């Protein structure tokens, strides 16, 4: 066991900060798990293991991680919940072990991934191969410039002209496929290569634009390297899909034939967990495994903008998604009134008042909010909306934690992956504050597992505040 680190040290031993007090409260259950690493706690470990390698949903974690924690904390099967289901990694991995699985996901991208995987499980491979052969014959006859892809302001000009023309031709041709599952898989092949055929690259908080694109790209010229030909890469993707679906490929992609009929399709509900969870019945899940958006300013509606327009989302749709998702960007507005109205309509006003009281009376939370406000006044933050974002992130996560507790059966377990963050040189111990919220609600905080290697601060913060690592953690809570 390694000694946990703490970078928010007060100047006076006699007057420790609220964050220091919280650290002292939980330091004995903070422990490094040397089994964990960044690959395991990200999509990287999925590259050679399962369906999710077809589309790099970088915000997901690996099947191995899910298997590891289910075996460690709940080896007997039951009903699992993922309130931030993403592309369904938790749902499918748990289903392989015989679990019933339910997920909630707001972004259409995750829903589409789940639908495509289920389609891939249902198709006849031989029929798919025959459709591939006839597809390209039909494709060659399509000369229409029908614009299936309708751009929004932040994606206009994203594709070289030839790629956009051929993408639209391809999607037009897909509409002629009668089998809905095969059609879904053809469309999904194009969906997975959008970044490769564009002038853009996903870069956390936004789409980064290649300087060859005919639009503004910031102060520094950026060249993403080769921009691939659509026809070439989509054909390669289809061949990859055929290869992976072929028998005797030991890739752990899909259920074995002998178990397929015994498994129940995952249930995935589209919407915000802030709205969906409060309407569910209590005491129905045995296990929760999830990774919420981190408090790190990443805007998934921007980084996945190409995928969103592919799924027919317009400007208004994307703006609504951005405001509806759990606050993790500087553009998110406060949801206090929205949540108060929601709980009142559900005849749960007393629950809202209880959750509200926890947040506004929490010493460490108040300290973080006060410090960020002062740093903002001093011009020490690179965006003036960071204090609002952090405040609302924790506020909304408190509602999620409360609902997870209510939805779990007695002795149920939560496994949550999250990162600590730093703004203006101040570390914000996400693991400690969220775990303390959970304890106040009624959870037993069993362990805060940390990765052997933490997360370094940004180059900008490193220059100003020095090099120091932030804890990357997996929290274990039990009802």
C-alpha positions in Angstrom: 0.0 0.0 0.0 1.4 3.4 -1.0 0.9 6.6 1.0 -1.9 8.7 -0.6 -0.9 12.1 -1.7 -2.5 15.5 -0.8 -1.6 18.7 -2.5 -3.9 21.2 -0.7 -1.8 21.8 2.3 -2.8 24.7 4.7 -0.2 27.2 6.0 -1.1 26.5 9.6 -1.1 23.1 11.3 -3.5 24.5 13.8 -6.2 25.3 11.2 -6.3 22.6 8.6 -8.4 23.2 5.5 -11.7 21.4 5.0 -10.1 19.4 2.3 -7.4 18.3 4.6 -9.9 17.2 7.2 -11.7 15.2 4.5 -8.4 13.6 3.6 -7.7 12.6 7.2 -11.2 11.1 7.4 -10.7 8.8 4.4 -6.9 8.3 4.1 -7.0 4.8 5.6 -9.3 3.6 2.8 -7.3 5.2 0.0 -5.1 2.5 -1.5 -3.3 1.8 -4.7 -4.5 -1.2 -6.7 -1.5 -2.2 -8.9 -3.9 -4.3 -11.0 -5.3 -1.1 -12.4 -3.7 1.0 -15.1 -4.7 3.6 -17.6 -5.3 1.1 -20.3 -7.7 -0.9 -18.2 -9.6 2.2 -17.1 -10.0 3.4 -20.6 -11.2 2.2 -24.0 -7.6 1.2 -24.9 -7.9 -2.4 -23.6 -10.9 -2.9 -25.9 -9.0 -2.6 -29.1 -8.4 -6.3 -29.5 -11.2 -7.7 -27.4 -14.6 -6.7 -28.5 -17.1 -4.8 -30.7 -16.0 -1.5 -29.2 -12.8 -1.5 -31.2 -14.9 -0.7 -34.3 -15.7 2.7 -32.9 -13.2 4.4 -30.6 -15.5 5.8 -27.9 -12.7 7.2 -25.8 -14.8 8.0 -22.8 -15.6 4.3 -22.1 -13.7 1.9 -19.9 -12.6 -1.6 -20.8 -14.5 -4.9 -20.6 -11.6 -6.3 -18.5 -12.2 -3.6 -15.9 -15.9 -4.5 -15.6 -15.1 -8.2 -15.3 -12.5 -7.5 -12.7 -14.8 -5.5 -10.4 -17.8 -7.7 -10.8 -15.7 -10.8 -9.9 -14.2 -8.9 -7.0 -17.4 -7.4 -5.4 -20.4 -9.3 -6.8 -19.5 -12.7 -8.5 -23.1 -13.9 -8.4 -25.2 -12.4 -11.1 -28.2 -10.0 -10.7 -29.3 -6.7 -12.2 -26.7 -4.0 -13.0 -27.2 -0.3 -13.7 -24.9 2.1 -15.5 -26.4 5.7 -15.2 -23.8 6.9 -17.8 -23.8 4.0 -20.2 -21.9 5.5 -23.0 -21.5 2.8 -25.7 -22.7 0.1 -23.4 -19.5 -1.5 -22.2 -20.9 -2.2 -18.7 -24.2 -3.5 -20.1 -22.7 -6.0 -22.5 -19.9 -7.2 -20.3 -22.3 -7.9 -17.4 -24.7 -9.6 -19.8 -22.0 -12.0 -20.8 -21.9 -13.1 -17.1 -25.7 -13.7 -17.1 -26.7 -10.4 -15.6 -29.7 -8.3 -16.5 -28.4 -4.9 -17.5 -30.0 -1.4 -17.7 -28.3 1.7 -18.8 -29.1 5.4 -19.1 -27.4 7.5 -21.8 -28.2 11.0 -23.0 -26.0 11.2 -26.2 -27.4 9.6 -29.3 -23.9 8.4 -30.1 -24.0 5.8 -27.2 -27.5 4.7 -28.1 -26.5 4.2 -31.7 -23.5 2.1 -30.7 -25.7 -0.2 -28.6 -28.2 -0.5 -31.4 -25.4 -1.4 -33.9 -23.9 -4.0 -31.6 -27.3 -5.7 -31.2 -27.8 -5.5 -35.0 -24.4 -7.2 -35.5 -25.4 -10.0 -33.2 -28.6 -10.7 -35.1 -27.5 -10.7 -38.7 -26.7 -13.7 -40.9 -23.0 -13.3 -41.9 -23.6 -15.0 -45.2 -26.5 -12.7 -46.0 -24.3 -9.7 -45.0 -21.5 -10.8 -47.4 -24.0 -11.1 -50.2 -25.3 -7.7 -49.5 -21.8 -6.3 -49.5 -21.2 -7.6 -53.0 -24.5 -6.2 -54.4 -24.1 -2.9 -52.5 -21.0 -1.7 -54.4 -22.6 -2.5 -57.7 -25.6 -0.3 -56.7 -23.3 2.3 -55.3 -21.5 2.7 -58.7 -24.8 3.7 -60.3 -25.6 6.5 -57.9 -24.7 9.9 -59.2 -27.1 11.9 -57.1 -25.5 14.6 -54.9 -28.4 14.2 -52.4 -27.1 15.7 -49.1 -28.0 13.1 -46.5 -25.5 14.8 -44.1 -26.9 18.2 -42.9 -24.2 20.3 -41.3 -24.4 22.5 -38.3 -22.3 25.6 -37.6 -19.5 23.8 -35.9 -19.1 21.0 -38.6 -19.4 23.0 -41.8 -16.5 22.3 -44.1 -15.4 19.3 -42.0 -14.9 16.9 -45.0 -12.9 17.2 -48.2 -15.4 17.6 -51.1 -14.9 14.2 -52.6 -15.3 12.5 -49.2 -18.5 14.3 -48.5 -20.0 13.5 -51.9 -19.1 9.8 -51.5 -20.4 9.7 -47.9 -23.8 11.1 -49.1 -23.8 8.6 -52.0 -23.1 5.8 -49.6 -25.8 6.7 -47.2 -28.3 7.1 -50.1 -27.4 3.6 -51.2 -27.8 2.3 -47.6 -31.5 3.3 -47.7 -32.1 0.7 -50.3 -31.1 -2.2 -48.0 -34.3 -4.0 -46.8 -32.9 -5.9 -43.8 -32.9 -3.3 -41.0 -30.0 -5.0 -39.0 -27.8 -5.2 -42.1 -28.6 -1.6 -43.1 -27.7 -0.5 -39.5 -24.3 -2.2 -39.8 -23.6 -0.6 -43.2 -24.4 2.8 -41.8 -22.4 2.1 -38.7 -19.3 1.3 -40.8 -19.5 4.9 -42.2 -20.2 6.3 -38.7 -17.0 4.8 -37.4 -14.7 6.5 -39.9 -16.0 10.1 -39.9 -13.0 11.5 -38.0 -10.6 9.7 -40.3 -12.1 11.2 -43.5 -12.4 14.7 -42.0 -10.2 17.8 -41.4 -10.9 17.4 -37.7 -9.5 15.6 -34.7 -11.2 15.1 -31.3 -9.3 17.1 -28.8 -11.1 16.9 -25.5 -12.8 20.2 -25.2 -13.4 20.8 -28.9 -12.8 19.6 -32.4 -9.4 20.6 -33.6 -9.3 21.7 -37.2 -6.6 20.9 -39.7 -5.1 24.1 -41.3 -6.1 22.7 -44.8 -9.8 23.2 -43.9 -11.3 26.4 -45.2 -12.1 27.9 -41.7 -10.4 29.4 -38.7 -8.2 27.0 -36.8 -6.6 29.0 -34.0 -3.3 30.6 -33.4 -1.2 27.5 -34.3 -1.4 25.7 -37.6 -2.3 22.0 -37.2 -1.8 19.2 -39.6 -3.5 15.9 -38.6 -1.6 13.9 -41.2 -3.3 11.8 -43.8 -7.0 12.4 -44.5 -8.2 9.1 -45.7 -10.4 8.4 -48.7 -13.9 7.5 -47.6 -14.4 4.7 -50.1 -11.1 3.0 -49.1 -11.6 3.2 -45.3 -15.3 2.3 -45.3 -14.5 -0.8 -47.4 -11.8 -1.7 -44.9 -14.1 -1.2 -42.0 -16.7 -3.5 -43.6 -14.0 -6.2 -44.2 -13.0 -5.8 -40.5 -16.6 -6.3 -39.4 -16.9 -9.4 -41.6 -13.6 -10.8 -40.2 -14.7 -10.2 -36.6 -18.1 -11.8 -37.1 -16.6 -14.9 -38.7 -16.5 -18.1 -36.7 -13.4 -19.2 -34.9 -12.0 -15.7 -34.3 -10.9 -15.7 -30.7 -11.6 -12.0 -30.2 -14.2 -12.2 -27.5 -16.4 -9.9 -29.5 -19.8 -11.4 -29.1 -21.6 -14.1 -27.1 -20.9 -17.7 -28.1 -23.6 -19.4 -30.2 -24.5 -21.8 -27.4 -25.2 -18.9 -25.0 -26.8 -16.4 -27.3 -30.4 -17.6 -26.7 -29.9 -17.5 -22.9 -29.0 -13.8 -22.8 -31.3 -10.9 -22.5 -30.7 -7.8 -24.6 -29.5 -4.9 -22.5 -32.0 -2.2 -21.8 -30.8 1.3 -22.5 -32.9 4.3 -21.8 -32.2 7.5 -23.7 -32.2 10.7 -21.5 -30.4 12.4 -18.7 -29.9 10.3 -15.5 -30.9 13.4 -13.6 -34.4 13.0 -15.0 -34.6 9.2 -15.7 -33.4 7.8 -12.3 -35.8 9.7 -10.1 -38.7 8.1 -11.9 -37.5 4.5 -11.3 -38.7 2.2 -8.6 -36.6 1.8 -5.5 -34.4 -1.2 -4.5 -34.2 -2.9 -7.9 -30.5 -3.1 -8.7 -27.8 -5.3 -7.2 -24.8 -3.4 -8.6 -23.9 -0.1 -10.2 -20.8 0.3 -12.3 -20.3 3.6 -14.1 -18.0 6.4 -15.1 -19.7 9.8 -15.1 -18.4 12.7 -17.2 -15.4 14.1 -15.4 -15.3 17.7 -14.1 -12.7 18.6 -16.8 -14.4 20.9 -19.3 -14.7 18.3 -21.9 -17.7 19.0 -24.2 -18.8 15.8 -25.8 -21.3 17.6 -28.0 -18.4 19.3 -29.7 -15.9 16.5 -29.9 -18.6 14.2 -31.3 -20.2 16.8 -33.5 -19.6 14.9 -36.7 -21.3 11.8 -35.2 -24.2 13.9 -34.0 -24.9 15.4 -37.5 -24.6 11.9 -38.9 -27.5 11.0 -36.6 -29.5 13.9 -37.9 -29.0 16.3 -35.0 -29.4 19.9 -35.9 -28.0 23.0 -34.2 -30.9 23.2 -31.7 -30.6 19.5 -30.9 -26.9 19.8 -30.1 -27.4 23.0 -28.0 -30.2 21.2 -26.0 -28.0 18.1 -25.5 -25.2 20.4 -24.2 -27.4 22.0 -21.6 -29.1 18.7 -20.6 -26.0 16.6 -20.0 -24.4 16.5 -16.6 -22.5 19.8 -16.1 -18.9 19.3 -17.2 -18.3 22.2 -19.5 -18.1 26.0 -18.9 -21.2 26.5 -21.0 -23.6 24.5 -18.8 -26.2 26.5 -17.0 -27.5 25.8 -13.4 -30.2 23.1 -13.1 -31.3 23.9 -9.5 -34.8 25.1 -10.6 -35.2 22.3 -13.1 -34.4 19.7 -10.4 -36.7 21.3 -7.9 -39.6 21.3 -10.3 -38.8 17.7 -11.4 -38.9 16.4 -7.8 -42.0 18.4 -6.9 -43.8 16.9 -9.9 -42.8 13.4 -8.7 -44.1 14.3 -5.2 -40.6 14.0 -3.9 -40.1 17.6 -2.7 -38.7 16.4 0.7 -36.0 14.4 -1.1 -35.0 17.5 -3.0 -34.8 19.5 0.2 -32.7 16.8 1.8 -30.2 16.6 -1.1 -30.1 20.4 -1.3 -29.3 20.6 2.4 -26.4 18.2 2.1 -24.8 20.3 -0.7 -25.1 23.7 0.9 -24.0 22.6 4.3 -20.9 20.7 3.2 -17.8 22.4 4.5 -15.3 21.1 1.9 -17.7 21.8 -1.0 -18.2 25.4 0.3 -14.4 25.8 0.6 -13.9 24.7 -3.0 -16.6 27.1 -4.2 -15.2 30.0 -2.2 -11.6 29.4 -3.3 -12.6 29.2 -7.0 -14.6 32.4 -6.7 -11.6 34.2 -5.2 -9.3 32.9 -7.9 -11.8 34.1 -10.4 -11.8 37.6 -8.9 -8.0 37.6 -9.1 -8.0 36.6 -12.7 -6.3 33.3 -12.0 -8.7 31.1 -13.9 -8.5 30.8 -17.7 -12.3 30.9 -18.0 -14.6 32.8 -15.7 -17.3 30.1 -15.8 -15.1 27.5 -14.2 -16.5 28.2 -10.6 -20.0 27.8 -11.9 -19.1 24.5 -13.7 -17.5 23.0 -10.6 -20.3 24.1 -8.3 -23.0 22.6 -10.6 -21.0 19.4 -11.3 -20.9 18.4 -7.7 -24.5 19.6 -7.1 -25.8 17.4 -9.9 -23.6 14.4 -9.0 -25.1 14.6 -5.5 -28.5 13.9 -7.0 -27.1 11.0 -9.0 -25.5 9.5 -5.8 -28.8 9.9 -3.9 -30.7 8.1 -6.6 -28.2 5.3 -6.9 -28.5 4.7 -3.2 -32.3 4.6 -3.5 -32.3 2.3 -6.5 -29.8 -0.3 -5.0 -31.0 -3.2 -2.9 -29.5 -3.7 0.5 -25.8 -4.7 0.3 -25.7 -3.5 -3.3 -22.4 -2.0 -4.5 -21.4 1.0 -6.5 -18.1 1.0 -8.5 -17.4 4.4 -10.0 -14.4 5.5 -12.0 -13.5 9.2 -11.9 -10.6 11.7 -11.8 -9.6 14.5 -9.5 -9.1 17.9 -11.1 -7.1 21.1 -10.6 -8.0 24.7 -11.4 -5.8 27.7 -10.8 -3.4 25.4 -9.0 -6.0 24.2 -6.5 -6.6 20.5 -6.4 -10.3 19.6 -6.1 -10.6 16.1 -4.5 -13.5 14.8 -6.4 -13.0 11.3 -4.9 -13.3 12.6 -1.3 -16.2 15.0 -1.8 -18.3 12.6 -3.7 -17.5 9.8 -1.3 -18.4 12.0 1.6 -21.7 12.9 -0.1 -22.3 9.1 -0.4 -21.5 8.5 3.3 -23.9 11.2 4.4 -26.7 9.7 2.2 -26.0 6.3 3.8 -23.4 4.4 1.8 -20.5 2.6 3.5 -17.3 3.8 1.8 -15.4 0.6 1.5 -12.4 1.7 -0.6 -11.0 4.4 -2.8 -8.7 2.6 -5.2 -6.1 4.7 -6.9 -4.2 3.9 -10.1 -0.4 3.4 -9.6 0.2 6.4 -11.9 -1.9 9.5 -11.5 -2.9 12.2 -13.9 -0.4 15.0 -14.5 -1.6 18.6 -14.6 -1.8 20.5 -17.9 1.3 22.1 -19.4 0.0 25.5 -18.6 -0.6 24.7 -14.9 2.7 22.8 -14.7 4.5 26.0 -15.7 2.7 28.0 -13.1 2.3 25.5 -10.2 4.9 22.8 -10.8 4.5 19.1 -11.6 2.2 17.1 -9.4 -0.1 14.2 -10.0 -3.8 14.0 -9.4 -5.4 10.8 -8.1 -7.2 8.7 -10.7 -9.6 6.6 -8.7 -12.2 3.9 -8.5 -14.7 4.4 -5.6 -16.3 1.4 -3.9 -19.5 2.2 -2.0 -21.9 -0.3 -0.4 -25.5 0.2 0.7 
